[in-house]
Amino acid sequence: MNQSILFPDIQDWNEEKQVIIFPAQQAGALIECVISLGKLTQLAGKEISSGEEALQQFNVLRFDIEELAEERIEEEEFNSAGQVEL
């Protein structure tokens, strides 16, 4: 894991968009990362039925999710809003 990219232990479920939003920090810049419920379900290998369950699975899979986000940050794969989408 790249030590220049930090992931604070913060994550929020967005019910409307069905995503978990979590921050990354690189060289002092805050980068918003999002993982869709579909991607989280794929990584978990099981159906996720609620926001609470999504947050629990996010914590279980945190290391893998952060690695995926880190790869996208290093490759500068940002969407039009400047977010990293998984």
PEMOJO-V174351 format. One record per pair of residues at least 24 apart in sequence whose ideal C-beta (glycine too) atoms are under 10 Angstrom apart, sorted by the first residue. I is the first residue (numbers start at 1). J is the second residue. If there is no record, write none. Layout:
I/J
I/J
//
This chain:
1/63
1/66
1/67
1/70
2/26
2/67
2/70
2/71
2/73
2/74
4/70
4/73
4/74
5/31
5/66
5/69
5/70
5/73
5/74
6/66
7/31
7/33
7/62
7/63
7/65
7/66
7/67
7/69
7/70
9/59
9/62
11/35
11/54
11/55
11/58
11/59
11/62
11/65
12/51
12/55
13/37
13/50
13/51
13/52
13/53
13/54
13/55
13/58
14/51
14/54
15/50
15/51
15/54
18/48
18/51
18/54
19/54
19/83
19/85
19/86
20/51
20/54
20/55
20/57
20/58
20/65
20/86
21/83
22/58
22/62
22/65
22/66
22/69
22/84
22/86
23/69
24/66
24/69
24/70
24/72
24/73
24/84
26/70
26/73
26/74
29/73
29/82
31/69
31/72
31/73
31/78
31/82
31/83
31/84
32/78
32/79
32/81
32/82
32/83
32/84
32/85
33/65
33/66
33/68
33/69
33/70
33/72
33/73
33/78
33/83
33/84
33/85
33/86
34/69
34/79
34/81
34/83
34/84
34/85
34/86
35/61
35/65
35/68
35/69
35/84
35/85
35/86
36/85
36/86
38/86
39/65
39/68
39/85
39/86
40/65
40/86
42/86
43/68
43/86
//
